[in-house]
Amino acid sequence: MTRRKTIEEHLAPAPTFIRRDMLENRDNLAPGAAAVIGRFFSIVKARHEPIEAPGAESFRAAAASESTLATLLRALDRHAPDVSTAAARQVRGDWYAMRPSKAPAQARRPPSEEALIASWPIPWQAMYPSLRQARIKDSSRKRYVASISRCAQIVNKGGADECLTFYTAYCLGEAFRADETDVRPVTIANYLEGLIALGRFGGVDAESLDGMRYMRDAYQDEAQMAEKRKVTRINDLMKKGGFEYIAKAIGNLLIQADLLPDHSARKERLLQTAVCCAVDMNKPARTGDMSRWSIGSELRRETDGSWHLAWGQGKTGRITEAGELWPEIAEILDEFILCGRPTRFIHMRYRELVGKNWLTLTDAAKPVKWPSERIQLAIGVPSHDLRTLAADYLRRHNPDIAARTISAHLGHGTLEAGHEYSVDCTSEAAARAWQKDRQRIAKAG
């Protein structure tokens, strides 16, 4: 008969301070805690890993079941708070994926352009060669194809007719409004614009296309009304303190994250939200661009601890950059990728993550709207509002040159792309000039 090991024997491989604490609390130890802790530190030592930052494989090797891993993590959180369990999040996720009640997630690749076109109604497919041969930018053609494909989904379900007419545009709009994904008016207008382009190059009569343009314009007008509501949101944000309010929100997120175990999924989300808010405050980017950034590519960390940001914009195709991020933002990025690991491991951790998505720290990226959704949860407004907020600060600071500064800061392709900002800046500059003239007139009188 094999003799059972004592608690002292199980804990022999553990560091002294951990062993002492667990022995002092032996009556409160969970079943199996001493055994898995001893096994874990024996593996860490054999793998020559630092005690404060063990790797995922050590957690994987020490726990042969999900319940054993849970026991290990609870014991480390209670008796070894200086040991980072961040790497265990990956292992725990693997166990979750293996649960019988959940089907394994299948990797979904976006369909090719050929596959998208094959899903269109036959008359639309017949018009595609004319669209392909049209003298338009390749990026515009791809955007049209994506928009037409969304419309084709509605037609294929019987929600609209395939004829390119006013009534078809009306039915498509109503179907998109009923969509559970809450398609915005400006997005519906863009979808219709794709169909209008297809019909224009495909030879559809002008009267039918004018009917579709009427519906497109109606949704664009509705989008402009939504812009006015955005102004109200921006004003409310300014009343709360503007960027100072955002900075306080980031601080609260970091405080909440610090109270949680390093392997906690909630801690990961809090840190992800904090870095989204922080980087967007430094240089407001479009949410689709943010979701795709990679560490070592768009986001680079230098050996002196500074972080640099530059990326190609999906909308304009142009490169924009923030240069060196503010030191406070760099500290938050460091805290995010360390996730509880000692700061001396920052260079090693950064090298491990080069090529990984900056938000997931894996090869996978978040959905394009995800950064904006996290920002809205934190501060009450979507990420695009921060672009408007930044423009408002710049306009108030120096309206005479603000239009060009805003255009560069927000990554507009041309000065005309920020026309509304330009008008605001010109009006503000004129108002200040007139105020100075009035003061001079008053003194002269």
Number of C-alpha atoms within 10 A of each C-alpha: 3 4 5 8 10 10 17 16 12 19 26 17 18 21 14 11 10 18 22 15 13 24 15 11 11 14 8 9 14 12 10 14 24 26 20 23 27 22 22 23 22 19 19 22 15 10 13 10 14 12 15 16 19 24 18 16 16 22 26 20 14 21 20 11 13 18 12 17 22 15 21 27 25 15 21 19 18 13 18 19 15 14 18 24 26 24 20 24 17 16 19 22 12 13 15 14 13 12 11 8 8 9 9 11 7 6 7 6 6 8 9 9 12 9 11 17 20 13 14 22 17 11 12 21 15 12 17 18 13 16 18 15 10 15 9 10 9 11 13 12 19 14 17 22 25 17 20 24 23 19 26 24 17 18 20 14 8 10 18 21 17 19 16 21 22 19 16 22 29 17 16 25 25 14 17 21 15 11 10 7 8 9 14 15 22 19 16 25 24 19 25 29 21 23 23 25 18 26 24 16 16 19 10 17 12 12 11 17 19 14 18 25 20 14 23 26 15 15 21 18 15 15 18 14 12 15 13 11 12 17 14 12 17 19 14 14 21 16 10 12 13 17 17 12 15 22 17 13 17 24 15 15 20 20 13 14 22 16 9 16 22 25 21 16 14 14 22 22 16 23 25 22 24 28 27 27 27 25 20 23 19 17 23 25 26 22 21 18 16 26 22 19 21 23 20 20 17 18 21 18 23 12 9 6 14 19 22 19 20 17 20 15 19 13 15 13 12 12 12 20 19 18 13 18 20 16 12 12 21 20 15 19 24 21 19 23 21 22 22 22 22 14 12 9 13 18 15 10 15 19 12 12 17 18 18 20 23 28 25 16 17 14 11 13 18 15 11 15 16 17 25 25 17 21 26 17 11 20 17 15 19 20 25 17 20 25 19 18 22 20 25 19 16 18 23 14 11 14 23 19 15 25 25 18 17 24 20 16 20 21 25 18 17 12 16 12 12 19 13 11 21 23 12 18 25 18 14 18 19 14 13 14 13 12 12 12 12 12 12 11 10 9 8 7 6
